[in-house]
Amino acid sequence: MGPPVEPVISVEKPPTTADVAIVGGGIIGLSTALFLARRGLSVVVCEKGQFVGEQSSRNWGWVRRMGRDPRELPLIVEAMRIWSGMNELVGADVGFRRTGILYLCDNDDDVAYHENWVKRAGDLSLDTRIIRGAELAHLLPGAARSWHAALYTASDARAEPQKAAAAIGRAAAAAGAVLIANCAVRSIETSNLRVSGIVTEHGRIDCPAVVIAGGVWSTKLLRGIGVRLPQLGVRASVLRTAPVSGGPDGAAWCKDFAYRKRLDGGYTIADGSQNRHDIGADSFRYFRDFVPMMRQEWGSFSLGLSTGPISDGPVDRQFERVRTLDPAPLEDRLSATYAAFQKAFPVVKGTAIEQVWAGMIDATPDAIPVISTVKSLQGLVISTGFSGHGFGIGPGAGRLTADLVSGDKPIVDIAAFRYERFIDGTKPRPTTGV
């Protein structure tokens, strides 16, 4: 069961027409809806379950620029600008705090790895730097051990996944967007090489533009109209603790654990080094696409057998059978991770675990999202495949997606995010990093 999420009020029945239909009620779809509605377009967002029920409320809650693929950096810079004014934009406290993020280093090899990122990031590395000694110790109060060094970005931030996306959704509704939960989209309709509408379980919606922002579900929906999108689900497990005082603020990653201080005083804890991919039909369908990623990141994920519905089974009614994807957390790994965190920070020792959960990350072969029109089908925009980076970059991605829909000048160069890179022979170029 996922963490409790603040409510998003939806209507009971969708309209029959709209300028734009958005499939998916996570942070990407809701951010897109907010920016489109503020431009005066009629927008409907269809979510097969409850809004923000899947990965948008189950992630770590990091809002970071540090360590990102250089191709994403211009967009996260724009996203940070939006996050900085988010409370005013949505009229609620979403927990955004610039408390800094650390990548903790055990040795000089780790330092060299992170220094290489700073060089590649260039001017967009902004205030990121290597810190050591007393400065690092000051940022880790209560630590029972020291680290060799850390890559540190003071301007990076944290926010609350269970608050932020829901607040964006409420702001979108206040701006005029129509939000409808428990409304699965069964198919996308096309005519003369362009989209003409969507068919939902509650009826058809005529619309000249459709945004697919369905996370791990996007691939299967797009397959129904002949659009091949190589994307796989990666299961990530998380726990949250009861409130505790005296520990570190902000967020940090090391090889044994990753943490974020929560607004409620507890911590969100995760295994930052390994996730699980459950083998299903899409694993074989997109095997060749993911070979470069597997070669590079072989030690950072484990394999299991799929027990979920995403890759297998017929499309018909599938989205209605599984309203909210709720994978089982890897509790043994979480227990070991929490034990390592408590050993490093004894002040946390004995603090109760309030909840454990897992979410499904939508990963692409190059770990870069698709935020793109589709040349072969006018009016279709894809915004998915955020590969574990979607929460922090979400508001910027929503703004960029809205630009593509409305025909406005994109806030950043969209070349890196184009859909056609997966079908025109371009070789995937995954980069390493947290």
C-alpha positions in Angstrom: 0.0 0.0 0.0 1.3 3.4 -1.0 1.8 6.4 1.3 -1.2 8.6 2.1 -1.6 11.3 -0.4 -3.4 14.7 -0.1 -6.7 14.6 -2.0 -7.4 15.8 -5.5 -11.1 16.4 -6.1 -12.3 15.0 -9.4 -15.5 15.3 -11.4 -17.8 12.3 -11.9 -18.0 12.3 -15.6 -15.6 13.6 -18.3 -16.6 16.2 -20.9 -17.3 15.0 -24.5 -14.8 17.5 -26.0 -11.6 19.3 -25.0 -8.7 21.0 -26.6 -6.3 18.6 -24.9 -6.7 15.2 -23.2 -4.0 14.1 -20.8 -3.6 10.5 -19.9 -2.1 10.1 -16.5 -2.6 11.9 -13.2 0.9 12.1 -11.8 3.2 15.1 -11.4 4.0 15.2 -15.1 0.4 15.1 -16.3 -0.9 17.5 -13.6 1.9 20.0 -14.2 1.1 19.9 -17.9 -2.5 20.5 -17.2 -1.7 23.4 -14.9 0.3 25.3 -17.5 -2.1 24.5 -20.4 -5.1 25.6 -18.3 -3.4 28.9 -17.4 -3.0 29.5 -21.2 -6.7 29.3 -21.6 -7.0 25.8 -23.2 -9.7 23.4 -22.2 -8.0 20.4 -20.6 -9.2 17.1 -19.3 -6.9 14.8 -17.2 -7.9 11.1 -17.1 -6.5 8.9 -14.3 -7.4 5.2 -14.2 -7.1 5.2 -10.4 -6.6 7.9 -7.9 -4.5 11.0 -8.7 -0.9 10.8 -7.6 -1.4 7.2 -6.6 1.7 5.7 -8.2 5.3 6.8 -8.5 4.7 10.5 -8.1 3.9 10.0 -4.5 6.3 7.0 -3.9 9.6 8.6 -4.8 12.4 9.9 -2.6 11.3 13.5 -2.7 14.6 14.8 -4.0 14.7 18.0 -6.1 18.2 17.9 -7.5 20.3 19.3 -10.2 23.5 17.6 -9.0 24.5 14.4 -10.8 22.0 14.6 -13.6 22.7 13.7 -17.1 24.1 16.9 -18.8 21.3 16.5 -21.4 18.7 17.1 -18.6 20.5 20.0 -16.9 18.8 22.9 -18.8 15.4 21.5 -18.0 16.1 20.9 -14.3 17.4 24.5 -14.1 14.0 25.6 -15.4 12.2 23.2 -13.0 14.1 24.7 -10.1 12.8 28.1 -11.0 9.3 26.8 -10.9 9.9 25.0 -7.6 11.2 28.2 -6.1 7.8 29.8 -6.6 5.7 26.7 -6.2 4.0 27.6 -3.0 2.7 30.8 -4.5 1.9 29.1 -7.8 -0.3 26.4 -6.2 -1.4 28.2 -3.0 0.0 25.5 -0.7 3.1 24.5 1.1 4.6 21.6 -0.9 7.5 21.2 1.4 10.1 22.7 -0.9 13.2 23.5 1.1 16.7 24.3 -0.3 18.5 22.2 2.4 21.2 20.8 0.1 22.1 17.3 -1.2 25.2 15.3 -0.6 26.8 12.5 -2.6 29.1 10.9 0.1 32.5 9.6 -1.1 34.5 6.7 0.4 37.7 7.3 -1.5 39.6 9.2 -4.1 38.0 7.2 -6.9 34.5 8.4 -5.8 35.8 11.9 -5.7 37.3 11.7 -9.2 34.0 10.2 -10.5 32.0 13.2 -9.2 34.6 15.7 -10.2 34.2 14.4 -13.8 30.5 15.2 -13.5 31.3 18.8 -12.5 33.5 19.1 -15.6 30.8 17.7 -17.9 28.1 19.9 -16.4 30.2 23.0 -17.0 28.5 26.3 -16.1 25.3 24.4 -15.2 27.1 22.8 -12.2 26.5 26.2 -10.6 27.3 25.9 -6.8 28.2 22.2 -6.8 31.6 21.4 -5.3 33.6 18.9 -3.4 33.7 19.4 0.4 35.7 17.6 3.1 36.6 17.7 6.8 34.8 20.0 9.2 32.5 21.4 6.6 31.2 18.0 5.7 30.9 16.9 9.3 28.8 20.0 10.1 26.2 18.8 7.5 26.1 15.4 9.1 25.2 16.0 12.8 25.0 12.8 14.8 27.1 10.8 12.4 29.1 8.0 14.1 31.5 7.8 11.2 33.2 10.1 8.8 33.4 10.1 5.0 36.3 10.8 2.8 34.6 13.7 1.0 31.3 14.6 -0.6 29.9 16.2 -3.7 27.6 19.0 -2.3 25.1 21.3 -3.9 23.7 23.7 -1.3 21.0 25.0 -3.6 19.5 21.5 -4.3 16.4 20.8 -2.4 13.7 18.5 -1.0 9.9 18.5 -1.3 7.0 16.3 -0.2 5.8 13.9 -2.9 2.6 13.2 -1.0 1.8 17.0 -1.0 3.3 18.5 -4.1 1.7 16.7 -7.1 -1.7 16.8 -5.4 -1.3 20.6 -4.8 -0.4 21.0 -8.5 -3.5 19.1 -9.4 -5.7 21.3 -7.3 -4.2 24.4 -8.8 -4.8 23.0 -12.3 -8.5 22.4 -11.4 -8.7 25.9 -10.1 -7.3 27.2 -13.4 -10.1 25.4 -15.3 -8.7 21.9 -16.0 -11.2 19.0 -15.6 -9.8 16.2 -13.5 -11.4 12.8 -13.4 -10.2 9.8 -11.4 -11.2 6.2 -11.9 -11.4 6.9 -15.6 -9.3 4.5 -17.6 -8.4 5.4 -21.2 -9.0 2.3 -23.3 -7.7 3.6 -26.6 -6.5 6.6 -28.6 -8.5 7.3 -31.8 -6.8 8.6 -34.9 -7.9 9.9 -38.3 -5.8 11.0 -41.3 -2.5 10.6 -39.5 -3.6 12.7 -36.5 -5.2 12.0 -33.1 -8.9 12.7 -33.0 -9.9 11.7 -29.5 -9.7 9.1 -26.7 -12.1 6.4 -25.6 -12.5 6.1 -21.9 -14.5 3.7 -19.8 -17.0 6.6 -19.4 -17.2 7.5 -23.0 -15.4 9.2 -25.9 -13.7 12.6 -25.7 -13.2 14.4 -28.9 -9.8 16.3 -28.9 -7.2 17.3 -31.4 -4.3 16.8 -28.9 -3.5 14.0 -26.6 -0.7 13.9 -24.0 0.5 10.5 -22.8 1.9 10.9 -19.3 1.1 7.5 -17.9 4.5 6.5 -16.6 5.1 2.7 -16.9 1.7 2.3 -18.5 2.5 4.6 -21.4 4.2 1.9 -23.5 1.3 -0.4 -23.6 -1.2 2.3 -24.5 1.0 3.6 -27.3 1.5 0.2 -28.7 -2.3 0.1 -29.4 -1.8 2.8 -32.0 1.5 1.4 -33.4 3.9 3.7 -31.6 6.9 1.7 -30.4 8.3 3.1 -27.1 11.0 1.0 -25.4 10.4 1.5 -21.7 10.7 -0.9 -18.8 9.5 -0.8 -15.2 12.0 -0.8 -12.3 10.7 -1.5 -8.8 12.2 0.8 -6.1 11.5 0.2 -2.4 11.2 3.0 0.3 10.5 3.3 4.0 9.6 6.3 6.1 10.3 6.6 9.8 8.6 8.3 12.7 9.8 11.8 13.6 13.2 12.0 15.2 15.3 15.0 16.3 19.0 15.5 16.2 19.8 13.9 12.8 21.0 15.4 9.5 18.8 17.7 7.5 18.5 17.7 3.8 19.3 14.6 1.8 22.3 12.4 1.0 23.3 9.3 -0.9 26.0 6.8 -0.2 26.6 3.2 -1.2 24.7 1.8 1.8 21.6 4.1 1.9 20.0 7.3 0.8 17.9 9.5 3.0 15.8 12.6 3.0 14.6 14.6 6.0 10.8 14.9 5.8 8.7 17.9 6.6 7.0 15.8 9.4 10.4 15.3 11.1 10.9 11.7 10.0 13.1 10.3 7.2 12.5 8.8 3.9 15.1 6.0 3.5 15.9 3.9 0.4 18.6 1.6 -0.9 20.4 3.9 -3.3 22.5 1.3 -5.0 20.1 -1.4 -6.3 16.5 -1.7 -7.7 14.6 -4.6 -9.1 13.4 -5.3 -12.6 10.7 -7.9 -12.9 11.1 -9.9 -16.1 8.0 -9.9 -18.4 7.2 -9.8 -22.1 8.5 -6.3 -22.6 11.9 -7.4 -21.1 12.3 -9.5 -24.2 10.6 -7.1 -26.6 13.0 -4.3 -25.7 16.0 -6.4 -24.8 18.3 -5.0 -27.5 17.3 -1.4 -26.7 18.5 -1.9 -23.1 21.7 -3.9 -23.7 23.9 -0.7 -23.3 22.2 0.2 -20.1 22.5 -3.4 -18.7 26.2 -3.5 -19.5 26.8 -0.3 -17.7 24.6 -0.7 -14.7 24.6 -4.5 -14.2 25.5 -4.3 -10.6 22.8 -1.7 -9.7 19.7 -3.8 -10.3 18.4 -7.3 -9.5 16.0 -9.5 -11.5 12.8 -11.2 -10.6 9.8 -12.7 -12.3 7.0 -10.4 -13.2 3.8 -10.8 -11.2 2.3 -7.6 -12.5 0.1 -6.9 -15.5 2.1 -4.2 -17.4 4.1 -6.2 -19.8 1.7 -9.1 -20.2 -1.9 -9.8 -21.2 -4.4 -8.2 -23.5 -4.9 -4.4 -23.5 -8.6 -4.7 -23.3 -9.8 -3.5 -19.8 -6.3 -4.0 -18.4 -6.2 -0.4 -17.2 -9.5 -0.9 -15.4 -8.4 -4.2 -13.7 -5.4 -2.5 -12.1 -6.4 0.9 -10.9 -3.2 1.5 -8.9 0.0 -0.3 -9.5 1.2 -1.3 -6.0 4.3 -3.5 -6.2 5.5 -5.3 -3.1 8.5 -3.6 -1.4 11.8 -5.6 -1.0 11.5 -5.6 2.8 14.7 -7.6 3.4 16.8 -5.0 1.6 15.0 -2.2 3.3 15.7 -3.7 6.7 19.4 -3.9 5.8 19.4 -0.4 4.5 17.7 1.0 7.6 20.2 -0.9 9.8 23.1 0.7 7.9 21.5 4.2 8.3 21.0 3.7 12.1 24.6 2.5 12.4 25.9 5.6 10.6 23.5 7.9 12.6 22.9 6.4 16.1 20.6 9.2 17.0 18.0 7.5 14.8 18.5 4.1 16.4 15.2 2.6 17.6 13.0 5.1 15.7 9.9 3.3 14.5 9.3 2.5 10.8 5.9 4.0 10.0 5.5 2.5 6.5 7.2 0.7 3.7 6.2 0.7 0.1 7.5 0.3 -3.5 6.9 2.2 -6.7 7.5 1.5 -10.4 10.0 3.7 -12.2 9.5 4.2 -15.9 13.0 3.7 -17.4 14.2 4.3 -20.9 17.3 2.8 -22.6 19.3 6.0 -22.1 17.7 7.1 -18.8 16.5 10.3 -20.4 12.8 11.0 -20.7 10.7 11.3 -23.8 9.1 14.8 -24.0 8.2 14.9 -27.6 5.7 15.2 -30.4 5.5 12.2 -32.8 6.2 13.0 -36.4 4.0 10.2 -37.7 0.9 11.2 -35.7 0.0 14.9 -35.4 -1.4 16.0 -32.1 0.2 13.3 -30.1 2.7 14.3 -27.4 4.5 11.9 -25.2 5.9 12.8 -21.7 7.2 9.7 -20.0 10.3 7.6 -19.2 11.7 9.9 -16.5 13.8 7.0 -15.2 13.6 8.0 -11.5 14.2 11.7 -12.1 10.6 12.7 -12.7 9.6 14.3 -9.4 12.3 17.0 -9.3 12.1 17.7 -13.0 8.3 17.3 -13.1 7.2 21.0 -13.1 9.8 21.8 -15.8 8.7 18.8 -17.8 5.1 19.8 -17.5 5.9 23.3 -18.7 7.9 21.9 -21.7 5.1 19.4 -22.5 2.6 22.3 -22.5 4.8 24.2 -24.8 4.8 21.3 -27.3 1.0 21.0 -27.1 0.3 24.8 -27.5 2.9 25.4 -30.1 4.8 27.9 -27.9 8.6 28.2 -28.0 10.0 25.4 -25.9 11.7 26.6 -22.7 14.7 24.4 -23.5 16.1 22.6 -26.6 14.0 19.5 -27.1 16.5 17.5 -29.2 17.7 15.2 -26.4 14.1 14.3 -25.5 12.8 13.6 -29.0 10.8 10.3 -29.4 12.3 9.4 -32.8 15.7 8.7 -31.2 14.4 5.2 -30.4 13.3 4.4 -34.0 15.8 6.2 -36.3 18.9 4.1 -35.5 20.3 6.4 -32.8 22.3 4.4 -30.3 21.3 4.8 -26.7 23.9 6.7 -24.6 23.1 6.1 -21.0 25.2 7.9 -18.4 26.0 6.8 -14.9 25.0 8.6 -11.7 22.5 8.6 -8.9 
